Amino acid sequence: MSVPTMKLALGTFACNGIEAFLDTDILSGVEAAVSDLAQRIEAGMAVVGVPRLARDAAADDQGHSVDLSVDERTWLLLKREAARQGATLSQLVTHSVLVYLAELDRLAPPGAAEAL
């Protein structure tokens, strides 16, 4: 069985956030965000929904494109969650990156932003 893969176009803001908080490897940052989202879904935790504005917006700010491969279980979780939210898989994953970065920012000690 082949591993499901999706092409994502991340905006400059998301790419800069990944580079600032995680590293220059954009794909690893996306994978960390998707893993966090999948764990939250599996645990039955509340998931921050994709805003309607993000669902309606055209993807015109493309900072970086990545090919994300996930296991079958994660693929099904993401597809189900995207359908529940009325979003595409790409919109859900892109939004999960922003939510993950916001959580990292929230957990960062005061003054940590200046150190970056």
Secondary structure as GFF3:
##gff-version 3
##sequence-region A 1 116
A	DSSP	beta_strand	5	10	.	.	.	ID=ss1
A	DSSP	alpha_helix	12	21	.	.	.	ID=ss2
A	DSSP	alpha_helix	26	42	.	.	.	ID=ss3
A	DSSP	alpha_helix	52	56	.	.	.	ID=ss4
A	DSSP	beta_strand	64	69	.	.	.	ID=ss5
A	DSSP	alpha_helix	72	85	.	.	.	ID=ss6
A	DSSP	alpha_helix	89	107	.	.	.	ID=ss7
A	DSSP	alpha_helix	112	115	.	.	.	ID=ss8
###
